[in-house]
């Protein structure tokens, strides 16, 4: 999708300072969007903490050890 946007020059410069393998603004924006989506997905998974019900007698430690 082609889009024209106005970006904060200082923010772009700062982002490039952290992005050693990124050379274009397009790559920078695509990487930022991918990281944003990934972080939101992780946050949403964290929201499930304490909401999952396990069967009586379920022992996650045994499962980890392959017992």
mmCIF file as Biopython writes it, N, C-alpha, C and O atoms, coordinates in Angstrom:
data_model
#
loop_
_atom_site.group_PDB
_atom_site.id
_atom_site.type_symbol
_atom_site.label_atom_id
_atom_site.label_alt_id
_atom_site.label_comp_id
_atom_site.label_asym_id
_atom_site.label_entity_id
_atom_site.label_seq_id
_atom_site.pdbx_PDB_ins_code
_atom_site.Cartn_x
_atom_site.Cartn_y
_atom_site.Cartn_z
_atom_site.occupancy
_atom_site.B_iso_or_equiv
_atom_site.auth_seq_id
_atom_site.auth_asym_id
_atom_site.pdbx_PDB_model_num
ATOM 1   N N  . UNK A ? 1  ? 0.856  -1.169  0.000  1.0 0.0 1  A 1 
ATOM 2   C CA . UNK A ? 1  ? 0.000  0.000   0.000  1.0 0.0 1  A 1 
ATOM 3   C C  . UNK A ? 1  ? 0.904  1.234   0.000  1.0 0.0 1  A 1 
ATOM 4   O O  . UNK A ? 1  ? 1.793  1.363   0.842  1.0 0.0 1  A 1 
ATOM 5   N N  . UNK A ? 2  ? 0.675  2.107   -0.919 1.0 0.0 2  A 1 
ATOM 6   C CA . UNK A ? 2  ? 1.467  3.324   -0.992 1.0 0.0 2  A 1 
ATOM 7   C C  . UNK A ? 2  ? 0.823  4.364   -0.087 1.0 0.0 2  A 1 
ATOM 8   O O  . UNK A ? 2  ? -0.383 4.607   -0.146 1.0 0.0 2  A 1 
ATOM 9   N N  . UNK A ? 3  ? 1.672  4.984   0.767  1.0 0.0 3  A 1 
ATOM 10  C CA . UNK A ? 3  ? 1.188  5.987   1.706  1.0 0.0 3  A 1 
ATOM 11  C C  . UNK A ? 3  ? 2.230  7.080   1.852  1.0 0.0 3  A 1 
ATOM 12  O O  . UNK A ? 3  ? 3.428  6.802   1.905  1.0 0.0 3  A 1 
ATOM 13  N N  . UNK A ? 4  ? 1.782  8.301   1.916  1.0 0.0 4  A 1 
ATOM 14  C CA . UNK A ? 4  ? 2.676  9.423   2.191  1.0 0.0 4  A 1 
ATOM 15  C C  . UNK A ? 4  ? 2.440  9.891   3.614  1.0 0.0 4  A 1 
ATOM 16  O O  . UNK A ? 4  ? 1.309  10.177  4.007  1.0 0.0 4  A 1 
ATOM 17  N N  . UNK A ? 5  ? 3.526  9.969   4.392  1.0 0.0 5  A 1 
ATOM 18  C CA . UNK A ? 5  ? 3.408  10.420  5.774  1.0 0.0 5  A 1 
ATOM 19  C C  . UNK A ? 5  ? 4.535  11.385  6.108  1.0 0.0 5  A 1 
ATOM 20  O O  . UNK A ? 5  ? 5.588  11.375  5.470  1.0 0.0 5  A 1 
ATOM 21  N N  . UNK A ? 6  ? 4.304  12.207  7.104  1.0 0.0 6  A 1 
ATOM 22  C CA . UNK A ? 6  ? 5.329  13.121  7.598  1.0 0.0 6  A 1 
ATOM 23  C C  . UNK A ? 6  ? 5.907  12.499  8.860  1.0 0.0 6  A 1 
ATOM 24  O O  . UNK A ? 6  ? 5.178  12.185  9.801  1.0 0.0 6  A 1 
ATOM 25  N N  . UNK A ? 7  ? 7.234  12.324  8.872  1.0 0.0 7  A 1 
ATOM 26  C CA . UNK A ? 7  ? 7.905  11.696  10.005 1.0 0.0 7  A 1 
ATOM 27  C C  . UNK A ? 7  ? 8.765  12.714  10.742 1.0 0.0 7  A 1 
ATOM 28  O O  . UNK A ? 7  ? 9.284  13.657  10.144 1.0 0.0 7  A 1 
ATOM 29  N N  . UNK A ? 8  ? 8.905  12.514  12.026 1.0 0.0 8  A 1 
ATOM 30  C CA . UNK A ? 8  ? 9.783  13.342  12.850 1.0 0.0 8  A 1 
ATOM 31  C C  . UNK A ? 8  ? 11.232 12.989  12.489 1.0 0.0 8  A 1 
ATOM 32  O O  . UNK A ? 8  ? 11.668 11.858  12.708 1.0 0.0 8  A 1 
ATOM 33  N N  . UNK A ? 9  ? 11.973 13.947  11.941 1.0 0.0 9  A 1 
ATOM 34  C CA . UNK A ? 9  ? 13.344 13.693  11.491 1.0 0.0 9  A 1 
ATOM 35  C C  . UNK A ? 9  ? 14.235 13.173  12.616 1.0 0.0 9  A 1 
ATOM 36  O O  . UNK A ? 9  ? 15.035 12.261  12.404 1.0 0.0 9  A 1 
ATOM 37  N N  . UNK A ? 10 ? 14.100 13.747  13.806 1.0 0.0 10 A 1 
ATOM 38  C CA . UNK A ? 10 ? 14.931 13.311  14.931 1.0 0.0 10 A 1 
ATOM 39  C C  . UNK A ? 10 ? 14.617 11.871  15.331 1.0 0.0 10 A 1 
ATOM 40  O O  . UNK A ? 10 ? 15.516 11.102  15.671 1.0 0.0 10 A 1 
ATOM 41  N N  . UNK A ? 11 ? 13.349 11.519  15.287 1.0 0.0 11 A 1 
ATOM 42  C CA . UNK A ? 11 ? 12.947 10.156  15.626 1.0 0.0 11 A 1 
ATOM 43  C C  . UNK A ? 11 ? 13.480 9.163   14.593 1.0 0.0 11 A 1 
ATOM 44  O O  . UNK A ? 11 ? 13.926 8.072   14.948 1.0 0.0 11 A 1 
ATOM 45  N N  . UNK A ? 12 ? 13.434 9.539   13.330 1.0 0.0 12 A 1 
ATOM 46  C CA . UNK A ? 12 ? 13.959 8.679   12.262 1.0 0.0 12 A 1 
ATOM 47  C C  . UNK A ? 12 ? 15.464 8.497   12.442 1.0 0.0 12 A 1 
ATOM 48  O O  . UNK A ? 12 ? 15.968 7.380   12.323 1.0 0.0 12 A 1 
ATOM 49  N N  . UNK A ? 13 ? 16.180 9.572   12.726 1.0 0.0 13 A 1 
ATOM 50  C CA . UNK A ? 13 ? 17.630 9.481   12.943 1.0 0.0 13 A 1 
ATOM 51  C C  . UNK A ? 13 ? 17.946 8.580   14.129 1.0 0.0 13 A 1 
ATOM 52  O O  . UNK A ? 13 ? 18.862 7.759   14.070 1.0 0.0 13 A 1 
ATOM 53  N N  . UNK A ? 14 ? 17.183 8.738   15.207 1.0 0.0 14 A 1 
ATOM 54  C CA . UNK A ? 14 ? 17.401 7.901   16.385 1.0 0.0 14 A 1 
ATOM 55  C C  . UNK A ? 14 ? 17.127 6.434   16.069 1.0 0.0 14 A 1 
ATOM 56  O O  . UNK A ? 14 ? 17.881 5.555   16.487 1.0 0.0 14 A 1 
ATOM 57  N N  . UNK A ? 15 ? 16.054 6.169   15.337 1.0 0.0 15 A 1 
ATOM 58  C CA . UNK A ? 15 ? 15.722 4.790   14.961 1.0 0.0 15 A 1 
ATOM 59  C C  . UNK A ? 15 ? 16.836 4.184   14.108 1.0 0.0 15 A 1 
ATOM 60  O O  . UNK A ? 15 ? 17.211 3.028   14.306 1.0 0.0 15 A 1 
ATOM 61  N N  . UNK A ? 16 ? 17.359 4.953   13.169 1.0 0.0 16 A 1 
ATOM 62  C CA . UNK A ? 16 ? 18.458 4.460   12.335 1.0 0.0 16 A 1 
ATOM 63  C C  . UNK A ? 16 ? 19.698 4.156   13.175 1.0 0.0 16 A 1 
ATOM 64  O O  . UNK A ? 16 ? 20.467 3.257   12.834 1.0 0.0 16 A 1 
ATOM 65  N N  . UNK A ? 17 ? 19.899 4.885   14.257 1.0 0.0 17 A 1 
ATOM 66  C CA . UNK A ? 17 ? 21.070 4.638   15.103 1.0 0.0 17 A 1 
ATOM 67  C C  . UNK A ? 17 ? 20.998 3.267   15.772 1.0 0.0 17 A 1 
ATOM 68  O O  . UNK A ? 17 ? 22.030 2.705   16.138 1.0 0.0 17 A 1 
ATOM 69  N N  . UNK A ? 18 ? 19.792 2.725   15.934 1.0 0.0 18 A 1 
ATOM 70  C CA . UNK A ? 18 ? 19.613 1.399   16.516 1.0 0.0 18 A 1 
ATOM 71  C C  . UNK A ? 18 ? 19.517 0.311   15.456 1.0 0.0 18 A 1 
ATOM 72  O O  . UNK A ? 18 ? 19.547 -0.874  15.788 1.0 0.0 18 A 1 
ATOM 73  N N  . UNK A ? 19 ? 19.406 0.681   14.217 1.0 0.0 19 A 1 
ATOM 74  C CA . UNK A ? 19 ? 19.151 -0.267  13.130 1.0 0.0 19 A 1 
ATOM 75  C C  . UNK A ? 19 ? 20.374 -0.370  12.228 1.0 0.0 19 A 1 
ATOM 76  O O  . UNK A ? 19 ? 20.473 0.318   11.212 1.0 0.0 19 A 1 
ATOM 77  N N  . UNK A ? 20 ? 21.293 -1.228  12.610 1.0 0.0 20 A 1 
ATOM 78  C CA . UNK A ? 20 ? 22.561 -1.336  11.873 1.0 0.0 20 A 1 
ATOM 79  C C  . UNK A ? 20 ? 22.407 -1.945  10.482 1.0 0.0 20 A 1 
ATOM 80  O O  . UNK A ? 20 ? 23.170 -1.606  9.577  1.0 0.0 20 A 1 
ATOM 81  N N  . UNK A ? 21 ? 21.443 -2.829  10.297 1.0 0.0 21 A 1 
ATOM 82  C CA . UNK A ? 21 ? 21.280 -3.514  9.006  1.0 0.0 21 A 1 
ATOM 83  C C  . UNK A ? 21 ? 20.158 -2.930  8.160  1.0 0.0 21 A 1 
ATOM 84  O O  . UNK A ? 21 ? 19.793 -3.502  7.134  1.0 0.0 21 A 1 
ATOM 85  N N  . UNK A ? 22 ? 19.614 -1.806  8.577  1.0 0.0 22 A 1 
ATOM 86  C CA . UNK A ? 22 ? 18.516 -1.176  7.843  1.0 0.0 22 A 1 
ATOM 87  C C  . UNK A ? 22 ? 19.056 0.088   7.176  1.0 0.0 22 A 1 
ATOM 88  O O  . UNK A ? 22 ? 19.694 0.923   7.816  1.0 0.0 22 A 1 
ATOM 89  N N  . UNK A ? 23 ? 18.785 0.208   5.871  1.0 0.0 23 A 1 
ATOM 90  C CA . UNK A ? 23 ? 19.398 1.301   5.121  1.0 0.0 23 A 1 
ATOM 91  C C  . UNK A ? 23 ? 18.407 2.279   4.501  1.0 0.0 23 A 1 
ATOM 92  O O  . UNK A ? 23 ? 18.805 3.352   4.047  1.0 0.0 23 A 1 
ATOM 93  N N  . UNK A ? 24 ? 17.129 1.929   4.473  1.0 0.0 24 A 1 
ATOM 94  C CA . UNK A ? 24 ? 16.143 2.831   3.874  1.0 0.0 24 A 1 
ATOM 95  C C  . UNK A ? 24 ? 15.023 3.114   4.869  1.0 0.0 24 A 1 
ATOM 96  O O  . UNK A ? 24 ? 14.794 2.350   5.807  1.0 0.0 24 A 1 
ATOM 97  N N  . UNK A ? 25 ? 14.338 4.220   4.646  1.0 0.0 25 A 1 
ATOM 98  C CA . UNK A ? 25 ? 13.202 4.553   5.508  1.0 0.0 25 A 1 
ATOM 99  C C  . UNK A ? 25 ? 12.104 3.508   5.376  1.0 0.0 25 A 1 
ATOM 100 O O  . UNK A ? 25 ? 11.427 3.182   6.352  1.0 0.0 25 A 1 
ATOM 101 N N  . UNK A ? 26 ? 11.933 2.991   4.185  1.0 0.0 26 A 1 
ATOM 102 C CA . UNK A ? 26 ? 10.912 1.952   3.980  1.0 0.0 26 A 1 
ATOM 103 C C  . UNK A ? 26 ? 11.199 0.724   4.840  1.0 0.0 26 A 1 
ATOM 104 O O  . UNK A ? 26 ? 10.308 0.202   5.511  1.0 0.0 26 A 1 
ATOM 105 N N  . UNK A ? 27 ? 12.456 0.268   4.814  1.0 0.0 27 A 1 
ATOM 106 C CA . UNK A ? 27 ? 12.849 -0.869  5.649  1.0 0.0 27 A 1 
ATOM 107 C C  . UNK A ? 27 ? 12.645 -0.549  7.130  1.0 0.0 27 A 1 
ATOM 108 O O  . UNK A ? 27 ? 12.190 -1.391  7.904  1.0 0.0 27 A 1 
ATOM 109 N N  . UNK A ? 28 ? 12.986 0.665   7.503  1.0 0.0 28 A 1 
ATOM 110 C CA . UNK A ? 28 ? 12.852 1.092   8.895  1.0 0.0 28 A 1 
ATOM 111 C C  . UNK A ? 28 ? 11.397 1.042   9.348  1.0 0.0 28 A 1 
ATOM 112 O O  . UNK A ? 28 ? 11.094 0.524   10.423 1.0 0.0 28 A 1 
ATOM 113 N N  . UNK A ? 29 ? 10.505 1.576   8.535  1.0 0.0 29 A 1 
ATOM 114 C CA . UNK A ? 29 ? 9.079  1.601   8.875  1.0 0.0 29 A 1 
ATOM 115 C C  . UNK A ? 29 ? 8.512  0.181   8.899  1.0 0.0 29 A 1 
ATOM 116 O O  . UNK A ? 29 ? 7.754  -0.162  9.807  1.0 0.0 29 A 1 
ATOM 117 N N  . UNK A ? 30 ? 8.866  -0.647  7.918  1.0 0.0 30 A 1 
ATOM 118 C CA . UNK A ? 30 ? 8.370  -2.025  7.891  1.0 0.0 30 A 1 
ATOM 119 C C  . UNK A ? 30 ? 8.842  -2.802  9.115  1.0 0.0 30 A 1 
ATOM 120 O O  . UNK A ? 30 ? 8.074  -3.561  9.706  1.0 0.0 30 A 1 
ATOM 121 N N  . UNK A ? 31 ? 10.099 -2.616  9.493  1.0 0.0 31 A 1 
ATOM 122 C CA . UNK A ? 31 ? 10.630 -3.284  10.682 1.0 0.0 31 A 1 
ATOM 123 C C  . UNK A ? 31 ? 9.911  -2.805  11.933 1.0 0.0 31 A 1 
ATOM 124 O O  . UNK A ? 31 ? 9.560  -3.607  12.798 1.0 0.0 31 A 1 
ATOM 125 N N  . UNK A ? 32 ? 9.693  -1.508  12.028 1.0 0.0 32 A 1 
ATOM 126 C CA . UNK A ? 32 ? 8.994  -0.949  13.188 1.0 0.0 32 A 1 
ATOM 127 C C  . UNK A ? 32 ? 7.568  -1.489  13.280 1.0 0.0 32 A 1 
ATOM 128 O O  . UNK A ? 32 ? 7.099  -1.815  14.370 1.0 0.0 32 A 1 
ATOM 129 N N  . UNK A ? 33 ? 6.884  -1.584  12.159 1.0 0.0 33 A 1 
ATOM 130 C CA . UNK A ? 33 ? 5.517  -2.115  12.158 1.0 0.0 33 A 1 
ATOM 131 C C  . UNK A ? 33 ? 5.491  -3.591  12.564 1.0 0.0 33 A 1 
ATOM 132 O O  . UNK A ? 33 ? 4.625  -4.010  13.331 1.0 0.0 33 A 1 
ATOM 133 N N  . UNK A ? 34 ? 6.436  -4.371  12.053 1.0 0.0 34 A 1 
ATOM 134 C CA . UNK A ? 34 ? 6.500  -5.792  12.413 1.0 0.0 34 A 1 
ATOM 135 C C  . UNK A ? 34 ? 6.762  -5.958  13.911 1.0 0.0 34 A 1 
ATOM 136 O O  . UNK A ? 34 ? 6.139  -6.793  14.566 1.0 0.0 34 A 1 
ATOM 137 N N  . UNK A ? 35 ? 7.685  -5.159  14.445 1.0 0.0 35 A 1 
ATOM 138 C CA . UNK A ? 35 ? 7.981  -5.239  15.876 1.0 0.0 35 A 1 
ATOM 139 C C  . UNK A ? 35 ? 6.789  -4.788  16.711 1.0 0.0 35 A 1 
ATOM 140 O O  . UNK A ? 35 ? 6.520  -5.362  17.766 1.0 0.0 35 A 1 
ATOM 141 N N  . UNK A ? 36 ? 6.081  -3.776  16.252 1.0 0.0 36 A 1 
ATOM 142 C CA . UNK A ? 36 ? 4.893  -3.304  16.957 1.0 0.0 36 A 1 
ATOM 143 C C  . UNK A ? 36 ? 3.851  -4.414  17.047 1.0 0.0 36 A 1 
ATOM 144 O O  . UNK A ? 36 ? 3.306  -4.680  18.118 1.0 0.0 36 A 1 
ATOM 145 N N  . UNK A ? 37 ? 3.578  -5.061  15.912 1.0 0.0 37 A 1 
ATOM 146 C CA . UNK A ? 37 ? 2.579  -6.134  15.877 1.0 0.0 37 A 1 
ATOM 147 C C  . UNK A ? 37 ? 3.031  -7.294  16.767 1.0 0.0 37 A 1 
ATOM 148 O O  . UNK A ? 37 ? 2.233  -7.836  17.531 1.0 0.0 37 A 1 
ATOM 149 N N  . UNK A ? 38 ? 4.304  -7.675  16.670 1.0 0.0 38 A 1 
ATOM 150 C CA . UNK A ? 38 ? 4.829  -8.768  17.487 1.0 0.0 38 A 1 
ATOM 151 C C  . UNK A ? 38 ? 4.689  -8.454  18.972 1.0 0.0 38 A 1 
ATOM 152 O O  . UNK A ? 38 ? 4.264  -9.308  19.751 1.0 0.0 38 A 1 
ATOM 153 N N  . UNK A ? 39 ? 5.042  -7.242  19.364 1.0 0.0 39 A 1 
ATOM 154 C CA . UNK A ? 39 ? 4.938  -6.845  20.771 1.0 0.0 39 A 1 
ATOM 155 C C  . UNK A ? 39 ? 3.498  -6.862  21.256 1.0 0.0 39 A 1 
ATOM 156 O O  . UNK A ? 39 ? 3.236  -7.265  22.389 1.0 0.0 39 A 1 
ATOM 157 N N  . UNK A ? 40 ? 2.564  -6.435  20.424 1.0 0.0 40 A 1 
ATOM 158 C CA . UNK A ? 40 ? 1.145  -6.454  20.811 1.0 0.0 40 A 1 
ATOM 159 C C  . UNK A ? 40 ? 0.640  -7.877  20.962 1.0 0.0 40 A 1 
ATOM 160 O O  . UNK A ? 40 ? -0.145 -8.165  21.865 1.0 0.0 40 A 1 
ATOM 161 N N  . UNK A ? 41 ? 1.085  -8.773  20.084 1.0 0.0 41 A 1 
ATOM 162 C CA . UNK A ? 41 ? 0.679  -10.174 20.195 1.0 0.0 41 A 1 
ATOM 163 C C  . UNK A ? 41 ? 1.195  -10.767 21.504 1.0 0.0 41 A 1 
ATOM 164 O O  . UNK A ? 41 ? 0.473  -11.485 22.196 1.0 0.0 41 A 1 
ATOM 165 N N  . UNK A ? 42 ? 2.433  -10.464 21.834 1.0 0.0 42 A 1 
ATOM 166 C CA . UNK A ? 42 ? 3.010  -10.959 23.088 1.0 0.0 42 A 1 
ATOM 167 C C  . UNK A ? 42 ? 2.245  -10.393 24.272 1.0 0.0 42 A 1 
ATOM 168 O O  . UNK A ? 42 ? 1.956  -11.115 25.226 1.0 0.0 42 A 1 
ATOM 169 N N  . UNK A ? 43 ? 1.918  -9.123  24.222 1.0 0.0 43 A 1 
ATOM 170 C CA . UNK A ? 43 ? 1.157  -8.492  25.302 1.0 0.0 43 A 1 
ATOM 171 C C  . UNK A ? 43 ? -0.207 -9.158  25.447 1.0 0.0 43 A 1 
ATOM 172 O O  . UNK A ? 43 ? -0.669 -9.395  26.563 1.0 0.0 43 A 1 
ATOM 173 N N  . UNK A ? 44 ? -0.848 -9.457  24.324 1.0 0.0 44 A 1 
ATOM 174 C CA . UNK A ? 44 ? -2.161 -10.106 24.366 1.0 0.0 44 A 1 
ATOM 175 C C  . UNK A ? 44 ? -2.071 -11.502 24.971 1.0 0.0 44 A 1 
ATOM 176 O O  . UNK A ? 44 ? -2.979 -11.926 25.686 1.0 0.0 44 A 1 
ATOM 177 N N  . UNK A ? 45 ? -0.994 -12.214 24.694 1.0 0.0 45 A 1 
ATOM 178 C CA . UNK A ? 45 ? -0.804 -13.531 25.300 1.0 0.0 45 A 1 
ATOM 179 C C  . UNK A ? 45 ? -0.643 -13.372 26.807 1.0 0.0 45 A 1 
ATOM 180 O O  . UNK A ? 45 ? -1.174 -14.172 27.578 1.0 0.0 45 A 1 
ATOM 181 N N  . UNK A ? 46 ? 0.085  -12.346 27.228 1.0 0.0 46 A 1 
ATOM 182 C CA . UNK A ? 46 ? 0.270  -12.079 28.650 1.0 0.0 46 A 1 
ATOM 183 C C  . UNK A ? 46 ? -1.029 -11.773 29.362 1.0 0.0 46 A 1 
ATOM 184 O O  . UNK A ? 46 ? -1.161 -12.041 30.556 1.0 0.0 46 A 1 
ATOM 185 N N  . UNK A ? 47 ? -1.987 -11.218 28.650 1.0 0.0 47 A 1 
ATOM 186 C CA . UNK A ? 47 ? -3.292 -10.911 29.242 1.0 0.0 47 A 1 
ATOM 187 C C  . UNK A ? 47 ? -4.045 -12.179 29.639 1.0 0.0 47 A 1 
ATOM 188 O O  . UNK A ? 47 ? -4.975 -12.123 30.444 1.0 0.0 47 A 1 
ATOM 189 N N  . UNK A ? 48 ? -3.649 -13.320 29.077 1.0 0.0 48 A 1 
ATOM 190 C CA . UNK A ? 48 ? -4.319 -14.585 29.385 1.0 0.0 48 A 1 
ATOM 191 C C  . UNK A ? 48 ? -3.845 -15.199 30.704 1.0 0.0 48 A 1 
ATOM 192 O O  . UNK A ? 48 ? -4.417 -16.180 31.179 1.0 0.0 48 A 1 
ATOM 193 N N  . UNK A ? 49 ? -2.799 -14.617 31.287 1.0 0.0 49 A 1 
ATOM 194 C CA . UNK A ? 49 ? -2.243 -15.159 32.532 1.0 0.0 49 A 1 
ATOM 195 C C  . UNK A ? 49 ? -3.338 -15.298 33.588 1.0 0.0 49 A 1 
ATOM 196 O O  . UNK A ? 49 ? -4.082 -14.358 33.868 1.0 0.0 49 A 1 
ATOM 197 N N  . UNK A ? 50 ? -3.415 -16.486 34.159 1.0 0.0 50 A 1 
ATOM 198 C CA . UNK A ? 50 ? -4.402 -16.748 35.201 1.0 0.0 50 A 1 
ATOM 199 C C  . UNK A ? 50 ? -5.788 -17.089 34.681 1.0 0.0 50 A 1 
ATOM 200 O O  . UNK A ? 50 ? -6.695 -17.347 35.473 1.0 0.0 50 A 1 
ATOM 201 N N  . UNK A ? 51 ? -5.970 -17.097 33.370 1.0 0.0 51 A 1 
ATOM 202 C CA . UNK A ? 51 ? -7.290 -17.351 32.805 1.0 0.0 51 A 1 
ATOM 203 C C  . UNK A ? 51 ? -7.432 -18.772 32.257 1.0 0.0 51 A 1 
ATOM 204 O O  . UNK A ? 51 ? -8.529 -19.198 31.898 1.0 0.0 51 A 1 
ATOM 205 N N  . UNK A ? 52 ? -6.320 -19.498 32.195 1.0 0.0 52 A 1 
ATOM 206 C CA . UNK A ? 52 ? -6.358 -20.845 31.642 1.0 0.0 52 A 1 
ATOM 207 C C  . UNK A ? 52 ? -6.570 -21.833 32.784 1.0 0.0 52 A 1 
ATOM 208 O O  . UNK A ? 52 ? -5.823 -21.824 33.762 1.0 0.0 52 A 1 
ATOM 209 N N  . UNK A ? 53 ? -7.573 -22.671 32.663 1.0 0.0 53 A 1 
ATOM 210 C CA . UNK A ? 53 ? -7.875 -23.669 33.686 1.0 0.0 53 A 1 
ATOM 211 C C  . UNK A ? 53 ? -7.264 -25.003 33.283 1.0 0.0 53 A 1 
ATOM 212 O O  . UNK A ? 53 ? -7.437 -25.466 32.156 1.0 0.0 53 A 1 
ATOM 213 N N  . UNK A ? 54 ? -6.551 -25.611 34.214 1.0 0.0 54 A 1 
ATOM 214 C CA . UNK A ? 54 ? -5.918 -26.899 33.957 1.0 0.0 54 A 1 
ATOM 215 C C  . UNK A ? 54 ? -6.699 -28.003 34.649 1.0 0.0 54 A 1 
ATOM 216 O O  . UNK A ? 54 ? -7.374 -27.762 35.650 1.0 0.0 54 A 1 
ATOM 217 N N  . UNK A ? 55 ? -6.606 -29.204 34.118 1.0 0.0 55 A 1 
ATOM 218 C CA . UNK A ? 55 ? -7.289 -30.366 34.696 1.0 0.0 55 A 1 
ATOM 219 C C  . UNK A ? 55 ? -6.706 -30.676 36.069 1.0 0.0 55 A 1 
ATOM 220 O O  . UNK A ? 55 ? -5.529 -30.425 36.328 1.0 0.0 55 A 1 
ATOM 221 N N  . UNK A ? 56 ? -7.536 -31.218 36.935 1.0 0.0 56 A 1 
ATOM 222 C CA . UNK A ? 56 ? -7.066 -31.639 38.255 1.0 0.0 56 A 1 
ATOM 223 C C  . UNK A ? 56 ? -5.925 -32.637 38.090 1.0 0.0 56 A 1 
ATOM 224 O O  . UNK A ? 56 ? -6.005 -33.551 37.269 1.0 0.0 56 A 1 
ATOM 225 N N  . UNK A ? 57 ? -4.884 -32.463 38.858 1.0 0.0 57 A 1 
ATOM 226 C CA . UNK A ? 57 ? -3.749 -33.371 38.801 1.0 0.0 57 A 1 
ATOM 227 C C  . UNK A ? 57 ? -2.745 -33.060 37.707 1.0 0.0 57 A 1 
ATOM 228 O O  . UNK A ? 57 ? -1.736 -33.755 37.591 1.0 0.0 57 A 1 
ATOM 229 N N  . UNK A ? 58 ? -2.990 -32.043 36.906 1.0 0.0 58 A 1 
ATOM 230 C CA . UNK A ? 58 ? -2.060 -31.677 35.835 1.0 0.0 58 A 1 
ATOM 231 C C  . UNK A ? 58 ? -0.780 -31.151 36.457 1.0 0.0 58 A 1 
ATOM 232 O O  . UNK A ? 58 ? -0.822 -30.255 37.300 1.0 0.0 58 A 1 
ATOM 233 N N  . UNK A ? 59 ? 0.354  -31.697 36.050 1.0 0.0 59 A 1 
ATOM 234 C CA . UNK A ? 59 ? 1.643  -31.278 36.597 1.0 0.0 59 A 1 
ATOM 235 C C  . UNK A ? 59 ? 2.530  -30.813 35.445 1.0 0.0 59 A 1 
ATOM 236 O O  . UNK A ? 59 ? 3.122  -31.628 34.737 1.0 0.0 59 A 1 
ATOM 237 N N  . UNK A ? 60 ? 2.615  -29.522 35.268 1.0 0.0 60 A 1 
ATOM 238 C CA . UNK A ? 60 ? 3.391  -28.976 34.148 1.0 0.0 60 A 1 
ATOM 239 C C  . UNK A ? 60 ? 4.876  -29.293 34.279 1.0 0.0 60 A 1 
ATOM 240 O O  . UNK A ? 60 ? 5.574  -29.396 33.270 1.0 0.0 60 A 1 
ATOM 241 N N  . UNK A ? 61 ? 5.370  -29.451 35.505 1.0 0.0 61 A 1 
ATOM 242 C CA . UNK A ? 61 ? 6.791  -29.759 35.686 1.0 0.0 61 A 1 
ATOM 243 C C  . UNK A ? 61 ? 7.112  -31.158 35.168 1.0 0.0 61 A 1 
ATOM 244 O O  . UNK A ? 61 ? 8.163  -31.372 34.564 1.0 0.0 61 A 1 
ATOM 245 N N  . UNK A ? 62 ? 6.212  -32.107 35.401 1.0 0.0 62 A 1 
ATOM 246 C CA . UNK A ? 62 ? 6.405  -33.457 34.865 1.0 0.0 62 A 1 
ATOM 247 C C  . UNK A ? 62 ? 6.398  -33.431 33.339 1.0 0.0 62 A 1 
ATOM 248 O O  . UNK A ? 62 ? 7.190  -34.113 32.689 1.0 0.0 62 A 1 
ATOM 249 N N  . UNK A ? 63 ? 5.496  -32.636 32.783 1.0 0.0 63 A 1 
ATOM 250 C CA . UNK A ? 63 ? 5.397  -32.542 31.320 1.0 0.0 63 A 1 
ATOM 251 C C  . UNK A ? 63 ? 6.688  -31.984 30.737 1.0 0.0 63 A 1 
ATOM 252 O O  . UNK A ? 63 ? 7.149  -32.443 29.692 1.0 0.0 63 A 1 
ATOM 253 N N  . UNK A ? 64 ? 7.269  -31.001 31.404 1.0 0.0 64 A 1 
ATOM 254 C CA . UNK A ? 64 ? 8.513  -30.409 30.914 1.0 0.0 64 A 1 
ATOM 255 C C  . UNK A ? 64 ? 9.648  -31.421 30.915 1.0 0.0 64 A 1 
ATOM 256 O O  . UNK A ? 64 ? 10.499 -31.419 30.026 1.0 0.0 64 A 1 
ATOM 257 N N  . UNK A ? 65 ? 9.651  -32.291 31.932 1.0 0.0 65 A 1 
ATOM 258 C CA . UNK A ? 65 ? 10.714 -33.288 32.053 1.0 0.0 65 A 1 
ATOM 259 C C  . UNK A ? 65 ? 10.449 -34.525 31.207 1.0 0.0 65 A 1 
ATOM 260 O O  . UNK A ? 65 ? 11.294 -35.415 31.119 1.0 0.0 65 A 1 
ATOM 261 N N  . UNK A ? 66 ? 9.283  -34.578 30.591 1.0 0.0 66 A 1 
ATOM 262 C CA . UNK A ? 66 ? 8.932  -35.700 29.732 1.0 0.0 66 A 1 
ATOM 263 C C  . UNK A ? 66 ? 8.535  -36.943 30.508 1.0 0.0 66 A 1 
ATOM 264 O O  . UNK A ? 66 ? 8.647  -38.064 30.013 1.0 0.0 66 A 1 
ATOM 265 N N  . UNK A ? 67 ? 8.071  -36.730 31.727 1.0 0.0 67 A 1 
ATOM 266 C CA . UNK A ? 67 ? 7.661  -37.870 32.561 1.0 0.0 67 A 1 
ATOM 267 C C  . UNK A ? 67 ? 6.224  -38.246 32.301 1.0 0.0 67 A 1 
ATOM 268 O O  . UNK A ? 67 ? 5.710  -39.183 32.912 1.0 0.0 67 A 1 
#
